[in-house]
Amino acid sequence: MATTTRVNEEAAEEARRLGMRLSANPYSSYLYSYPHKMAYRKLEQKQSLADIWSGEVAETYFLYMHIPFCGARCGFCNLFTLPDKRSDVHEQYVDALERQAKQWVPHVTDKPFARFAIGGGTPTLLHPQQLDRLFRIVEETMGLDPSKASISVETSPETVSRERLQVLKDRQTDRISMGIQSFVEAEAAAIYRPQKPAEVERALELLGQFHFPVLNLDLIYGLPGQTVDSWLYSLQRALAYEPEEIFIYPLYTREHTIVKPNDVRSSGDDIRMACYTAARDRLVEAGYTQYSMRRFAREAAGSDKQLLPYGCQEEGMVGLGCGARSYTRQVHYATRYGVGRRETESIIAEYVAAERHDEIGYGFVLNGQEERRRFLLKALLHMEGLSLQDYEARFGSDLFEDCDELALLLMNGLAARSGDTLRLTEEGMALSDAIGDWLITPDVRRLMEGYVVR
């Protein structure tokens, strides 16, 4: 009895220490997908597309097309993107993208595409004719049926034009996602974003005239010089346009971003949690449902299609373009990753010059442990939670035996079990970035820490 009591006391103390650690550093890392792209490496042996996709069990596929060009690199950005407005460069890139699509089509079109997205960079930086050409490639080469697939396109205020929006409307685009980040000019300037509020308002008003079923707006909190009040001002300005979705992102800075960690504020003056809490409460009050730490949405109307929620980390994701990632159950792959201009230019140049795209040499092969951890993280970090029955049905094992760390989340109130489902609590959802980082396996963490970003 004394031994059991001591074990329980030790577990309770460990849970308490974990809660304190997560709360002290809630923004340790943003786990966009798992395994993280910095865990990707050159594969020991190249794999053919036919082998990678032949055993994929997803019932439908998600087709993603990556355009790595933008007008300017924002100060917080560490994505694979290159500031380049030259139309001839864009045309050469789309030529390569079409070449890749023709080589991939025999291997990845055995199931219908339920979703299609064009991301970046800024896809609408392309000339309208090139933008329309992207849709021709996916429809005529890849076989996408736009009357059945949910279609999403990313844009930015300065690239929103009537001609481009007409292309998107004609091509049955359902969702427009626009990064605004802030309606305060000084805050946008502090992250090297050449954007004036009047330009944002112009773009939003024009978007409203086209009546896309879903408008998503991205905002960032924790910007240099920002206050909770100025953050809520930007949120309120966004709400005035009644978007169907709003994504709120905490500011992350890295040594390889233009805005450095020391440019923002000391850790003792970090307002990000206060901003998150205030925005969450305001969005719920305005009728939005919270689906993750970042995504808030309300019911979309005005589409003849059954629209699927946007999410680009699913298995069965086919990523076309330089910098795009593809996910099957056991293999994740992409081109190399770079941030600096020289490295990014080099990777894009290799992609444009390549004659063949049907062998994969860079990525991550998931073993059983990593498949389990990916499944766990994808579900747990979203409001729908993790079904213990689904986990056991897929892997034939018990969730808590495979990941005994989860018991600590239950003990410190960051997660709760309701019947068959494990969910993060309100406090746990606020700490989901830290929880995701904490649950990275040692093998993946070693790879991430050994990655040199260029």
WOLIN-V439563 format. One record per residue. N is the residue number from 1. SS is DSSP state (alpha for helix, beta for strand, coil for the rest). PHI is phi in radians with two decimals (* if undefined). Layout:
# WOLIN-V439563
n: {N	N}
ss: {SS	SS}
phi: {PHI	PHI}
This chain:
# WOLIN-V439563
n: {1	2	3	4	5	6	7	8	9	10	11	12	13	14	15	16	17	18	19	20	21	22	23	24	25	26	27	28	29	30	31	32	33	34	35	36	37	38	39	40	41	42	43	44	45	46	47	48	49	50	51	52	53	54	55	56	57	58	59	60	61	62	63	64	65	66	67	68	69	70	71	72	73	74	75	76	77	78	79	80	81	82	83	84	85	86	87	88	89	90	91	92	93	94	95	96	97	98	99	100	101	102	103	104	105	106	107	108	109	110	111	112	113	114	115	116	117	118	119	120	121	122	123	124	125	126	127	128	129	130	131	132	133	134	135	136	137	138	139	140	141	142	143	144	145	146	147	148	149	150	151	152	153	154	155	156	157	158	159	160	161	162	163	164	165	166	167	168	169	170	171	172	173	174	175	176	177	178	179	180	181	182	183	184	185	186	187	188	189	190	191	192	193	194	195	196	197	198	199	200	201	202	203	204	205	206	207	208	209	210	211	212	213	214	215	216	217	218	219	220	221	222	223	224	225	226	227	228	229	230	231	232	233	234	235	236	237	238	239	240	241	242	243	244	245	246	247	248	249	250	251	252	253	254	255	256	257	258	259	260	261	262	263	264	265	266	267	268	269	270	271	272	273	274	275	276	277	278	279	280	281	282	283	284	285	286	287	288	289	290	291	292	293	294	295	296	297	298	299	300	301	302	303	304	305	306	307	308	309	310	311	312	313	314	315	316	317	318	319	320	321	322	323	324	325	326	327	328	329	330	331	332	333	334	335	336	337	338	339	340	341	342	343	344	345	346	347	348	349	350	351	352	353	354	355	356	357	358	359	360	361	362	363	364	365	366	367	368	369	370	371	372	373	374	375	376	377	378	379	380	381	382	383	384	385	386	387	388	389	390	391	392	393	394	395	396	397	398	399	400	401	402	403	404	405	406	407	408	409	410	411	412	413	414	415	416	417	418	419	420	421	422	423	424	425	426	427	428	429	430	431	432	433	434	435	436	437	438	439	440	441	442	443	444	445	446	447	448	449	450	451	452	453	454}
ss: {coil	alpha	alpha	alpha	alpha	alpha	alpha	alpha	alpha	alpha	alpha	alpha	alpha	alpha	alpha	alpha	alpha	alpha	alpha	alpha	alpha	alpha	alpha	alpha	coil	coil	coil	coil	coil	coil	coil	coil	coil	coil	coil	coil	alpha	alpha	alpha	coil	beta	beta	beta	beta	beta	beta	beta	beta	alpha	alpha	alpha	alpha	alpha	alpha	coil	coil	coil	coil	coil	coil	beta	beta	beta	beta	beta	beta	beta	coil	beta	beta	coil	coil	coil	coil	coil	coil	coil	coil	coil	coil	coil	beta	beta	coil	coil	coil	alpha	alpha	alpha	alpha	alpha	alpha	alpha	alpha	alpha	alpha	alpha	alpha	alpha	alpha	alpha	alpha	alpha	alpha	alpha	alpha	alpha	alpha	coil	coil	coil	coil	beta	beta	beta	beta	beta	beta	beta	beta	coil	coil	alpha	alpha	alpha	coil	coil	alpha	alpha	alpha	alpha	alpha	alpha	alpha	alpha	alpha	alpha	alpha	alpha	alpha	alpha	coil	coil	coil	coil	coil	coil	coil	coil	beta	beta	beta	beta	beta	beta	beta	alpha	alpha	alpha	coil	coil	alpha	alpha	alpha	alpha	alpha	alpha	alpha	alpha	alpha	coil	coil	coil	coil	beta	beta	beta	beta	beta	beta	beta	coil	coil	coil	alpha	alpha	alpha	alpha	alpha	alpha	coil	coil	coil	coil	coil	coil	alpha	alpha	alpha	alpha	alpha	alpha	alpha	alpha	alpha	alpha	alpha	alpha	alpha	alpha	coil	coil	coil	beta	beta	beta	beta	beta	beta	beta	beta	coil	coil	coil	coil	coil	coil	alpha	alpha	alpha	alpha	alpha	alpha	alpha	alpha	alpha	alpha	alpha	alpha	coil	coil	coil	coil	coil	beta	beta	beta	beta	beta	beta	coil	coil	coil	coil	coil	coil	coil	coil	coil	coil	alpha	alpha	alpha	alpha	coil	coil	alpha	alpha	alpha	coil	coil	alpha	alpha	alpha	alpha	alpha	alpha	alpha	alpha	alpha	alpha	alpha	alpha	alpha	alpha	coil	coil	coil	beta	beta	coil	beta	coil	coil	beta	beta	beta	coil	coil	coil	coil	coil	coil	coil	coil	coil	coil	coil	coil	coil	coil	coil	coil	coil	coil	coil	beta	beta	beta	beta	coil	coil	coil	coil	coil	beta	beta	coil	coil	coil	beta	beta	beta	coil	coil	coil	coil	coil	coil	coil	alpha	alpha	alpha	alpha	alpha	alpha	alpha	alpha	alpha	alpha	alpha	alpha	alpha	coil	coil	coil	coil	coil	beta	beta	beta	beta	beta	beta	beta	coil	coil	alpha	alpha	alpha	alpha	alpha	alpha	alpha	alpha	alpha	alpha	alpha	alpha	alpha	coil	beta	coil	coil	coil	beta	beta	alpha	alpha	alpha	alpha	alpha	alpha	alpha	alpha	coil	coil	coil	alpha	alpha	alpha	alpha	coil	coil	coil	alpha	alpha	alpha	alpha	alpha	alpha	coil	coil	coil	beta	beta	beta	beta	coil	coil	beta	beta	beta	beta	coil	alpha	alpha	alpha	alpha	alpha	coil	alpha	alpha	alpha	alpha	alpha	alpha	alpha	coil	coil	coil	alpha	alpha	alpha	alpha	alpha	alpha	alpha	alpha	coil	coil	coil	coil	coil}
phi: {*	-1.12	-1.14	-1.08	-1.09	-1.13	-1.10	-1.13	-1.15	-1.15	-1.13	-1.12	-1.18	-1.12	-1.13	-1.10	-1.11	-1.09	-1.04	-1.15	-1.14	-1.17	-1.17	-1.26	-2.44	-1.28	-2.09	-1.37	-2.95	-1.74	-1.60	-1.04	-2.58	-2.29	-1.17	-1.09	-1.05	-1.36	-1.63	-1.25	-2.54	-1.08	-1.24	-1.04	-2.49	-1.07	-2.08	-1.45	-1.03	-1.03	-1.21	-1.14	-1.69	-1.12	-1.83	-1.17	-1.71	-1.00	-1.31	-2.35	-1.96	-2.00	-1.67	-2.13	-2.16	-1.86	-1.95	-1.52	-1.87	-2.54	-1.27	-2.78	-1.50	-1.24	-1.16	-1.67	-1.40	-2.18	-1.44	-1.43	-2.67	-2.26	-1.16	-2.82	-1.73	-1.26	-1.16	-1.21	-1.13	-1.08	-1.11	-1.07	-1.14	-1.15	-1.00	-1.14	-1.12	-1.16	-1.08	-1.10	-1.02	-1.13	-1.42	-1.50	-1.00	-1.17	-1.87	-2.26	-2.11	-1.36	-2.28	-1.22	-1.51	-1.52	-2.36	-2.48	-2.43	-2.02	-2.26	-2.87	0.88	-2.28	-0.98	-1.38	-1.24	-1.14	-1.04	-0.88	-1.15	-1.24	-1.08	-1.13	-1.11	-1.02	-1.19	-1.09	-1.08	-1.30	-1.45	-1.44	-1.69	-1.52	1.42	-1.14	-1.76	-1.20	-1.38	-2.07	-1.52	-1.40	-2.07	-2.24	-2.37	-1.56	-2.57	-2.42	-0.95	-1.24	-1.73	-1.33	-2.35	-1.06	-1.16	-1.17	-1.12	-1.16	-1.04	-1.13	-1.17	-1.08	-1.59	1.12	-1.15	-1.76	-2.36	-1.93	-2.01	-2.16	-1.42	-1.90	1.29	-2.77	-1.60	-1.73	-1.02	-1.13	-1.23	-1.11	-1.12	-1.18	-1.89	1.03	-1.88	-1.31	-2.48	-1.90	-0.93	-1.09	-1.20	-1.12	-1.08	-1.04	-1.11	-1.16	-1.15	-1.18	-1.02	-1.09	-1.27	-1.71	0.95	-1.16	-1.00	-2.28	-1.92	-1.94	-2.12	-1.79	-2.26	-2.13	-2.00	1.68	-1.22	-0.98	1.44	-1.35	-2.10	-1.07	-1.15	-1.21	-1.12	-1.18	-1.09	-1.08	-1.09	-1.17	-1.10	-1.13	-1.10	-1.08	-1.65	0.89	-1.20	-1.26	-2.35	-2.37	-1.84	-1.96	-2.06	-1.28	-1.22	-2.02	-2.18	-2.31	-1.11	-1.72	-1.66	-1.13	-1.40	-1.58	-0.92	-1.29	-1.34	-1.57	-3.03	-1.24	-1.08	-1.33	-2.17	-1.56	-1.66	-1.06	-1.16	-1.11	-1.14	-1.05	-1.06	-1.12	-1.20	-0.99	-1.12	-1.18	-1.20	-1.11	-1.07	-1.45	1.71	-1.57	-1.71	-1.51	-1.90	-2.81	-1.07	-1.87	-1.71	-2.23	-2.58	-2.19	-1.09	-1.54	-2.38	1.57	-2.24	-1.37	-1.61	-1.48	-1.40	-1.62	-1.09	-1.29	-2.97	-2.00	-2.15	-1.43	-1.15	1.49	-1.67	-1.82	-1.81	-1.66	1.89	-1.26	1.69	-1.31	-1.80	-2.10	-2.25	-1.90	-1.05	-1.99	-2.30	-1.96	-2.62	-2.93	-1.34	-1.06	-1.98	-2.51	-2.11	-1.12	-1.03	-1.10	-1.16	-1.11	-1.02	-1.11	-1.16	-1.13	-1.08	-1.10	-1.12	-1.13	-1.44	-1.16	-1.54	-2.13	-2.28	-1.75	-2.13	-1.89	-2.18	-2.50	2.92	-2.57	-1.73	-1.47	-1.52	-1.05	-1.12	-1.28	-1.08	-1.12	-1.17	-1.09	-1.02	-1.06	-1.15	-1.04	-1.46	-1.15	-1.45	-2.16	-1.09	-1.16	1.41	-1.92	-1.42	-1.15	-1.19	-1.09	-1.10	-1.18	-1.12	-1.40	-1.90	1.20	-2.52	-1.52	-1.02	-1.29	-1.31	-1.29	-2.43	-1.22	-1.09	-1.08	-1.07	-1.18	-1.13	-1.19	-1.18	-1.70	1.37	-1.51	-2.44	-2.49	-1.87	-2.15	1.10	-1.55	-2.02	-1.80	-2.28	-1.25	-1.34	-1.02	-1.18	-1.12	-1.09	-1.10	-1.83	-1.14	-1.09	-1.20	-1.15	-1.04	-1.11	-1.11	-1.56	-1.09	-1.22	-0.99	-1.13	-1.18	-1.09	-1.06	-1.13	-1.09	-1.24	-1.58	-1.42	-1.82	-1.41	-2.06}
